[in-house]
Amino acid sequence: MTAVALRGLTEVRLEQELINEAQKIHLEYLTREIMPDRGERDGVRWRTEADSIRAFGNYELTFRRLIVEYQDREMILYLPWR
């Protein structure tokens, strides 16, 4: 029972670390003038991908998908197109 609880706590800690790192990178993309499309720092990797969807008839909504990877986990965030 203790091993299961410890494994669960480890999973929660890793998920929280991924969230924290993804928030840092997301904030950098929103506030810095120039940010590379991909990178790696302290075991955290990220990349962006351009994408768009059709909305409201012929209007096209463009955005960038930010994929953050840490400890075999991945999180996707969406950025406004700049």
Biopython code that builds the backbone (N, CA, C, O; Angstrom):
import numpy as np
from Bio.PDB.StructureBuilder import StructureBuilder

atoms = [
    (1, "MET", "N", (0.814, -1.196, 0.000)),
    (1, "MET", "CA", (0.000, 0.000, 0.000)),
    (1, "MET", "C", (0.857, 1.259, 0.000)),
    (1, "MET", "O", (0.536, 2.235, -0.678)),
    (2, "THR", "N", (1.951, 1.233, 0.765)),
    (2, "THR", "CA", (2.837, 2.388, 0.826)),
    (2, "THR", "C", (3.479, 2.657, -0.528)),
    (2, "THR", "O", (3.618, 3.814, -0.922)),
    (3, "ALA", "N", (3.871, 1.611, -1.245)),
    (3, "ALA", "CA", (4.494, 1.766, -2.559)),
    (3, "ALA", "C", (3.523, 2.428, -3.538)),
    (3, "ALA", "O", (3.931, 3.278, -4.330)),
    (4, "VAL", "N", (2.257, 2.052, -3.492)),
    (4, "VAL", "CA", (1.248, 2.643, -4.371)),
    (4, "VAL", "C", (1.075, 4.123, -4.047)),
    (4, "VAL", "O", (0.978, 4.951, -4.954)),
    (5, "ALA", "N", (1.037, 4.457, -2.770)),
    (5, "ALA", "CA", (0.890, 5.851, -2.358)),
    (5, "ALA", "C", (2.098, 6.673, -2.792)),
    (5, "ALA", "O", (1.942, 7.799, -3.265)),
    (6, "LEU", "N", (3.298, 6.125, -2.636)),
    (6, "LEU", "CA", (4.506, 6.837, -3.057)),
    (6, "LEU", "C", (4.538, 7.038, -4.567)),
    (6, "LEU", "O", (4.940, 8.100, -5.043)),
    (7, "ARG", "N", (4.124, 6.041, -5.312)),
    (7, "ARG", "CA", (4.068, 6.159, -6.767)),
    (7, "ARG", "C", (3.073, 7.249, -7.161)),
    (7, "ARG", "O", (3.335, 8.041, -8.066)),
    (8, "GLY", "N", (1.939, 7.281, -6.481)),
    (8, "GLY", "CA", (0.942, 8.312, -6.761)),
    (8, "GLY", "C", (1.475, 9.702, -6.462)),
    (8, "GLY", "O", (1.244, 10.634, -7.233)),
    (9, "LEU", "N", (2.180, 9.853, -5.357)),
    (9, "LEU", "CA", (2.763, 11.152, -5.007)),
    (9, "LEU", "C", (3.831, 11.576, -6.007)),
    (9, "LEU", "O", (3.944, 12.756, -6.338)),
    (10, "THR", "N", (4.608, 10.622, -6.481)),
    (10, "THR", "CA", (5.625, 10.922, -7.491)),
    (10, "THR", "C", (4.967, 11.410, -8.770)),
    (10, "THR", "O", (5.433, 12.373, -9.379)),
    (11, "GLU", "N", (3.888, 10.756, -9.181)),
    (11, "GLU", "CA", (3.163, 11.171, -10.389)),
    (11, "GLU", "C", (2.616, 12.590, -10.244)),
    (11, "GLU", "O", (2.724, 13.401, -11.164)),
    (12, "VAL", "N", (2.041, 12.877, -9.106)),
    (12, "VAL", "CA", (1.495, 14.218, -8.856)),
    (12, "VAL", "C", (2.610, 15.260, -8.902)),
    (12, "VAL", "O", (2.442, 16.330, -9.486)),
    (13, "ARG", "N", (3.749, 14.943, -8.283)),
    (13, "ARG", "CA", (4.876, 15.880, -8.273)),
    (13, "ARG", "C", (5.387, 16.132, -9.693)),
    (13, "ARG", "O", (5.660, 17.276, -10.056)),
    (14, "LEU", "N", (5.518, 15.074, -10.499)),
    (14, "LEU", "CA", (5.992, 15.235, -11.871)),
    (14, "LEU", "C", (5.008, 16.039, -12.718)),
    (14, "LEU", "O", (5.422, 16.870, -13.527)),
    (15, "GLU", "N", (3.731, 15.802, -12.540)),
    (15, "GLU", "CA", (2.716, 16.571, -13.272)),
    (15, "GLU", "C", (2.777, 18.044, -12.882)),
    (15, "GLU", "O", (2.658, 18.915, -13.744)),
    (16, "GLN", "N", (2.961, 18.332, -11.604)),
    (16, "GLN", "CA", (3.049, 19.714, -11.145)),
    (16, "GLN", "C", (4.294, 20.393, -11.702)),
    (16, "GLN", "O", (4.247, 21.564, -12.078)),
    (17, "GLU", "N", (5.408, 19.664, -11.758)),
    (17, "GLU", "CA", (6.628, 20.215, -12.342)),
    (17, "GLU", "C", (6.426, 20.526, -13.822)),
    (17, "GLU", "O", (6.875, 21.567, -14.301)),
    (18, "LEU", "N", (5.753, 19.635, -14.551)),
    (18, "LEU", "CA", (5.459, 19.884, -15.963)),
    (18, "LEU", "C", (4.606, 21.133, -16.107)),
    (18, "LEU", "O", (4.896, 21.979, -16.954)),
    (19, "ILE", "N", (3.575, 21.266, -15.310)),
    (19, "ILE", "CA", (2.711, 22.444, -15.368)),
    (19, "ILE", "C", (3.510, 23.708, -15.095)),
    (19, "ILE", "O", (3.361, 24.697, -15.812)),
    (20, "ASN", "N", (4.356, 23.693, -14.067)),
    (20, "ASN", "CA", (5.160, 24.873, -13.732)),
    (20, "ASN", "C", (6.095, 25.258, -14.874)),
    (20, "ASN", "O", (6.197, 26.433, -15.227)),
    (21, "GLU", "N", (6.774, 24.278, -15.447)),
    (21, "GLU", "CA", (7.697, 24.559, -16.546)),
    (21, "GLU", "C", (6.955, 25.060, -17.782)),
    (21, "GLU", "O", (7.415, 25.986, -18.451)),
    (22, "ALA", "N", (5.817, 24.455, -18.083)),
    (22, "ALA", "CA", (5.024, 24.889, -19.238)),
    (22, "ALA", "C", (4.542, 26.328, -19.038)),
    (22, "ALA", "O", (4.539, 27.109, -19.990)),
    (23, "GLN", "N", (4.141, 26.688, -17.838)),
    (23, "GLN", "CA", (3.702, 28.058, -17.566)),
    (23, "GLN", "C", (4.840, 29.047, -17.757)),
    (23, "GLN", "O", (4.627, 30.138, -18.286)),
    (24, "LYS", "N", (6.047, 28.682, -17.335)),
    (24, "LYS", "CA", (7.200, 29.576, -17.516)),
    (24, "LYS", "C", (7.467, 29.832, -18.996)),
    (24, "LYS", "O", (7.655, 30.975, -19.412)),
    (25, "ILE", "N", (7.482, 28.761, -19.787)),
    (25, "ILE", "CA", (7.751, 28.910, -21.216)),
    (25, "ILE", "C", (6.628, 29.675, -21.895)),
    (25, "ILE", "O", (6.882, 30.521, -22.752)),
    (26, "HIS", "N", (5.400, 29.387, -21.524)),
    (26, "HIS", "CA", (4.242, 30.096, -22.076)),
    (26, "HIS", "C", (4.352, 31.595, -21.792)),
    (26, "HIS", "O", (4.112, 32.413, -22.680)),
    (27, "LEU", "N", (4.705, 31.950, -20.589)),
    (27, "LEU", "CA", (4.858, 33.357, -20.214)),
    (27, "LEU", "C", (5.970, 34.018, -21.026)),
    (27, "LEU", "O", (5.836, 35.167, -21.446)),
    (28, "GLU", "N", (7.052, 33.300, -21.244)),
    (28, "GLU", "CA", (8.130, 33.853, -22.067)),
    (28, "GLU", "C", (7.643, 34.141, -23.488)),
    (28, "GLU", "O", (7.957, 35.190, -24.050)),
    (29, "TYR", "N", (6.885, 33.224, -24.063)),
    (29, "TYR", "CA", (6.364, 33.451, -25.411)),
    (29, "TYR", "C", (5.442, 34.659, -25.450)),
    (29, "TYR", "O", (5.415, 35.383, -26.446)),
    (30, "LEU", "N", (4.699, 34.883, -24.399)),
    (30, "LEU", "CA", (3.765, 36.006, -24.385)),
    (30, "LEU", "C", (4.442, 37.352, -24.121)),
    (30, "LEU", "O", (3.909, 38.393, -24.507)),
    (31, "THR", "N", (5.612, 37.348, -23.470)),
    (31, "THR", "CA", (6.217, 38.607, -23.042)),
    (31, "THR", "C", (7.509, 38.978, -23.756)),
    (31, "THR", "O", (7.860, 40.158, -23.791)),
    (32, "ARG", "N", (8.227, 38.021, -24.324)),
    (32, "ARG", "CA", (9.488, 38.335, -24.985)),
    (32, "ARG", "C", (9.267, 38.722, -26.438)),
    (32, "ARG", "O", (8.360, 38.218, -27.100)),
    (33, "GLU", "N", (10.102, 39.614, -26.915)),
    (33, "GLU", "CA", (10.021, 40.018, -28.325)),
    (33, "GLU", "C", (10.389, 38.868, -29.242)),
    (33, "GLU", "O", (9.699, 38.604, -30.227)),
    (34, "ILE", "N", (11.483, 38.179, -28.918)),
    (34, "ILE", "CA", (11.975, 37.084, -29.753)),
    (34, "ILE", "C", (12.101, 35.833, -28.889)),
    (34, "ILE", "O", (12.752, 35.840, -27.844)),
    (35, "MET", "N", (11.470, 34.771, -29.348)),
    (35, "MET", "CA", (11.543, 33.485, -28.645)),
    (35, "MET", "C", (11.708, 32.415, -29.705)),
    (35, "MET", "O", (10.955, 32.397, -30.679)),
    (36, "PRO", "N", (12.685, 31.514, -29.541)),
    (36, "PRO", "CA", (12.894, 30.488, -30.567)),
    (36, "PRO", "C", (11.701, 29.537, -30.682)),
    (36, "PRO", "O", (10.952, 29.339, -29.726)),
    (37, "ASP", "N", (11.543, 28.954, -31.871)),
    (37, "ASP", "CA", (10.438, 28.021, -32.118)),
    (37, "ASP", "C", (10.613, 26.693, -31.399)),
    (37, "ASP", "O", (9.662, 25.925, -31.251)),
    (38, "ARG", "N", (11.839, 26.431, -30.953)),
    (38, "ARG", "CA", (12.091, 25.209, -30.201)),
    (38, "ARG", "C", (13.286, 25.444, -29.305)),
    (38, "ARG", "O", (14.099, 26.338, -29.537)),
    (39, "GLY", "N", (13.374, 24.610, -28.261)),
    (39, "GLY", "CA", (14.504, 24.759, -27.368)),
    (39, "GLY", "C", (14.500, 23.697, -26.285)),
    (39, "GLY", "O", (13.593, 22.871, -26.188)),
    (40, "GLU", "N", (15.551, 23.751, -25.473)),
    (40, "GLU", "CA", (15.672, 22.829, -24.350)),
    (40, "GLU", "C", (16.404, 23.555, -23.235)),
    (40, "GLU", "O", (17.370, 24.280, -23.474)),
    (41, "ARG", "N", (15.925, 23.349, -22.007)),
    (41, "ARG", "CA", (16.523, 23.991, -20.843)),
    (41, "ARG", "C", (16.217, 23.152, -19.615)),
    (41, "ARG", "O", (15.055, 22.856, -19.337)),
    (42, "ASP", "N", (17.246, 22.768, -18.883)),
    (42, "ASP", "CA", (17.086, 22.027, -17.627)),
    (42, "ASP", "C", (16.182, 20.807, -17.760)),
    (42, "ASP", "O", (15.351, 20.550, -16.890)),
    (43, "GLY", "N", (16.344, 20.055, -18.851)),
    (43, "GLY", "CA", (15.563, 18.840, -19.035)),
    (43, "GLY", "C", (14.165, 19.066, -19.590)),
    (43, "GLY", "O", (13.403, 18.114, -19.752)),
    (44, "VAL", "N", (13.820, 20.316, -19.883)),
    (44, "VAL", "CA", (12.513, 20.656, -20.448)),
    (44, "VAL", "C", (12.715, 21.001, -21.918)),
    (44, "VAL", "O", (13.537, 21.856, -22.249)),
    (45, "ARG", "N", (11.965, 20.336, -22.808)),
    (45, "ARG", "CA", (12.028, 20.629, -24.239)),
    (45, "ARG", "C", (10.705, 21.247, -24.672)),
    (45, "ARG", "O", (9.646, 20.922, -24.134)),
    (46, "TRP", "N", (10.782, 22.142, -25.652)),
    (46, "TRP", "CA", (9.563, 22.711, -26.196)),
    (46, "TRP", "C", (9.732, 22.957, -27.694)),
    (46, "TRP", "O", (10.843, 23.080, -28.209)),
    (47, "ARG", "N", (8.605, 23.023, -28.360)),
    (47, "ARG", "CA", (8.567, 23.368, -29.780)),
    (47, "ARG", "C", (7.212, 24.002, -30.062)),
    (47, "ARG", "O", (6.251, 23.796, -29.320)),
    (48, "THR", "N", (7.147, 24.765, -31.130)),
    (48, "THR", "CA", (5.868, 25.342, -31.523)),
    (48, "THR", "C", (5.529, 24.887, -32.935)),
    (48, "THR", "O", (6.407, 24.579, -33.742)),
    (49, "GLU", "N", (4.245, 24.856, -33.205)),
    (49, "GLU", "CA", (3.736, 24.497, -34.530)),
    (49, "GLU", "C", (2.647, 25.494, -34.901)),
    (49, "GLU", "O", (1.754, 25.784, -34.104)),
    (50, "ALA", "N", (2.732, 26.009, -36.111)),
    (50, "ALA", "CA", (1.691, 26.912, -36.606)),
    (50, "ALA", "C", (0.468, 26.094, -36.996)),
    (50, "ALA", "O", (0.588, 24.985, -37.518)),
    (51, "ASP", "N", (-0.715, 26.655, -36.736)),
    (51, "ASP", "CA", (-1.949, 25.963, -37.094)),
    (51, "ASP", "C", (-3.056, 26.996, -37.261)),
    (51, "ASP", "O", (-2.890, 28.160, -36.899)),
    (52, "SER", "N", (-4.163, 26.569, -37.800)),
    (52, "SER", "CA", (-5.319, 27.453, -37.948)),
    (52, "SER", "C", (-6.587, 26.618, -38.042)),
    (52, "SER", "O", (-6.549, 25.428, -38.356)),
    (53, "ILE", "N", (-7.699, 27.263, -37.765)),
    (53, "ILE", "CA", (-9.006, 26.629, -37.924)),
    (53, "ILE", "C", (-9.938, 27.634, -38.588)),
    (53, "ILE", "O", (-9.773, 28.847, -38.456)),
    (54, "ARG", "N", (-10.905, 27.107, -39.291)),
    (54, "ARG", "CA", (-11.943, 27.961, -39.893)),
    (54, "ARG", "C", (-12.974, 28.281, -38.825)),
    (54, "ARG", "O", (-13.404, 27.409, -38.069)),
    (55, "ALA", "N", (-13.354, 29.524, -38.781)),
    (55, "ALA", "CA", (-14.355, 29.950, -37.801)),
    (55, "ALA", "C", (-15.242, 31.014, -38.442)),
    (55, "ALA", "O", (-14.769, 31.840, -39.223)),
    (56, "PHE", "N", (-16.485, 30.987, -38.117)),
    (56, "PHE", "CA", (-17.418, 32.031, -38.576)),
    (56, "PHE", "C", (-17.387, 32.214, -40.088)),
    (56, "PHE", "O", (-17.113, 33.306, -40.586)),
    (57, "GLY", "N", (-17.663, 31.158, -40.795)),
    (57, "GLY", "CA", (-17.700, 31.241, -42.248)),
    (57, "GLY", "C", (-16.320, 31.146, -42.854)),
    (57, "GLY", "O", (-15.657, 30.114, -42.748)),
    (58, "ASN", "N", (-15.883, 32.222, -43.491)),
    (58, "ASN", "CA", (-14.582, 32.219, -44.165)),
    (58, "ASN", "C", (-13.456, 32.777, -43.312)),
    (58, "ASN", "O", (-12.323, 32.869, -43.785)),
    (59, "TYR", "N", (-13.726, 33.144, -42.100)),
    (59, "TYR", "CA", (-12.693, 33.686, -41.214)),
    (59, "TYR", "C", (-11.775, 32.562, -40.757)),
    (59, "TYR", "O", (-12.241, 31.485, -40.385)),
    (60, "GLU", "N", (-10.470, 32.813, -40.785)),
    (60, "GLU", "CA", (-9.506, 31.814, -40.346)),
    (60, "GLU", "C", (-8.797, 32.307, -39.094)),
    (60, "GLU", "O", (-8.233, 33.402, -39.078)),
    (61, "LEU", "N", (-8.830, 31.505, -38.067)),
    (61, "LEU", "CA", (-8.191, 31.820, -36.797)),
    (61, "LEU", "C", (-6.831, 31.129, -36.766)),
    (61, "LEU", "O", (-6.762, 29.900, -36.789)),
    (62, "THR", "N", (-5.744, 31.913, -36.713)),
    (62, "THR", "CA", (-4.407, 31.337, -36.686)),
    (62, "THR", "C", (-3.850, 31.386, -35.265)),
    (62, "THR", "O", (-4.135, 32.303, -34.495)),
    (63, "PHE", "N", (-3.059, 30.386, -34.946)),
    (63, "PHE", "CA", (-2.476, 30.293, -33.613)),
    (63, "PHE", "C", (-1.232, 29.418, -33.684)),
    (63, "PHE", "O", (-0.955, 28.793, -34.708)),
    (64, "ARG", "N", (-0.496, 29.381, -32.597)),
    (64, "ARG", "CA", (0.648, 28.496, -32.477)),
    (64, "ARG", "C", (0.380, 27.516, -31.342)),
    (64, "ARG", "O", (-0.112, 27.891, -30.277)),
    (65, "ARG", "N", (0.706, 26.285, -31.586)),
    (65, "ARG", "CA", (0.595, 25.237, -30.573)),
    (65, "ARG", "C", (1.968, 25.135, -29.908)),
    (65, "ARG", "O", (2.971, 24.955, -30.599)),
    (66, "LEU", "N", (2.031, 25.246, -28.594)),
    (66, "LEU", "CA", (3.269, 25.122, -27.828)),
    (66, "LEU", "C", (3.254, 23.764, -27.138)),
    (66, "LEU", "O", (2.408, 23.500, -26.284)),
    (67, "ILE", "N", (4.197, 22.906, -27.517)),
    (67, "ILE", "CA", (4.278, 21.569, -26.941)),
    (67, "ILE", "C", (5.475, 21.551, -25.982)),
    (67, "ILE", "O", (6.609, 21.804, -26.390)),
    (68, "VAL", "N", (5.212, 21.254, -24.723)),
    (68, "VAL", "CA", (6.249, 21.224, -23.695)),
    (68, "VAL", "C", (6.403, 19.782, -23.224)),
    (68, "VAL", "O", (5.412, 19.125, -22.905)),
    (69, "GLU", "N", (7.637, 19.288, -23.178)),
    (69, "GLU", "CA", (7.918, 17.916, -22.761)),
    (69, "GLU", "C", (8.860, 17.924, -21.561)),
    (69, "GLU", "O", (9.849, 18.656, -21.529)),
    (70, "TYR", "N", (8.527, 17.090, -20.575)),
    (70, "TYR", "CA", (9.345, 16.979, -19.370)),
    (70, "TYR", "C", (9.109, 15.615, -18.749)),
    (70, "TYR", "O", (7.964, 15.220, -18.528)),
    (71, "GLN", "N", (10.185, 14.896, -18.468)),
    (71, "GLN", "CA", (10.112, 13.596, -17.795)),
    (71, "GLN", "C", (9.089, 12.655, -18.450)),
    (71, "GLN", "O", (8.238, 12.092, -17.763)),
    (72, "ASP", "N", (9.172, 12.488, -19.757)),
    (72, "ASP", "CA", (8.273, 11.602, -20.516)),
    (72, "ASP", "C", (6.806, 12.031, -20.456)),
    (72, "ASP", "O", (5.906, 11.216, -20.658)),
    (73, "ARG", "N", (6.578, 13.297, -20.182)),
    (73, "ARG", "CA", (5.218, 13.843, -20.163)),
    (73, "ARG", "C", (5.157, 14.983, -21.162)),
    (73, "ARG", "O", (6.177, 15.587, -21.493)),
    (74, "GLU", "N", (3.966, 15.271, -21.637)),
    (74, "GLU", "CA", (3.798, 16.315, -22.636)),
    (74, "GLU", "C", (2.551, 17.139, -22.312)),
    (74, "GLU", "O", (1.526, 16.614, -21.877)),
    (75, "MET", "N", (2.677, 18.439, -22.540)),
    (75, "MET", "CA", (1.539, 19.342, -22.347)),
    (75, "MET", "C", (1.462, 20.249, -23.569)),
    (75, "MET", "O", (2.489, 20.700, -24.076)),
    (76, "ILE", "N", (0.263, 20.513, -24.037)),
    (76, "ILE", "CA", (0.061, 21.389, -25.184)),
    (76, "ILE", "C", (-0.680, 22.636, -24.721)),
    (76, "ILE", "O", (-1.718, 22.558, -24.063)),
    (77, "LEU", "N", (-0.114, 23.796, -25.084)),
    (77, "LEU", "CA", (-0.755, 25.077, -24.796)),
    (77, "LEU", "C", (-0.947, 25.795, -26.129)),
    (77, "LEU", "O", (-0.274, 25.471, -27.108)),
    (78, "TYR", "N", (-1.843, 26.749, -26.173)),
    (78, "TYR", "CA", (-2.119, 27.469, -27.402)),
    (78, "TYR", "C", (-1.761, 28.933, -27.232)),
    (78, "TYR", "O", (-2.093, 29.557, -26.225)),
    (79, "LEU", "N", (-1.069, 29.477, -28.246)),
    (79, "LEU", "CA", (-0.601, 30.854, -28.209)),
    (79, "LEU", "C", (-1.280, 31.654, -29.302)),
    (79, "LEU", "O", (-1.537, 31.125, -30.383)),
    (80, "PRO", "N", (-1.575, 32.914, -29.044)),
    (80, "PRO", "CA", (-2.080, 33.766, -30.122)),
    (80, "PRO", "C", (-0.992, 33.962, -31.168)),
    (80, "PRO", "O", (0.196, 33.950, -30.845)),
    (81, "TRP", "N", (-1.392, 34.138, -32.400)),
    (81, "TRP", "CA", (-0.434, 34.332, -33.482)),
    (81, "TRP", "C", (0.107, 35.747, -33.400)),
    (81, "TRP", "O", (-0.659, 36.700, -33.249)),
    (82, "ARG", "N", (1.427, 35.892, -33.499)),
    (82, "ARG", "CA", (2.042, 37.224, -33.490)),
    (82, "ARG", "C", (2.709, 37.480, -34.799)),
    (82, "ARG", "O", (3.288, 38.548, -34.998)),
]
sb = StructureBuilder()
sb.init_structure("model")
sb.init_model(0)
sb.init_chain("A")
sb.init_seg("    ")
for serial, (resi, resn, name, xyz) in enumerate(atoms, 1):
    if name == "N":
        sb.init_residue(resn, " ", resi, " ")
    sb.init_atom(name, np.array(xyz, "f"), 0.0, 1.0, " ", f" {name:<3s}", serial, name[0])
structure = sb.get_structure()
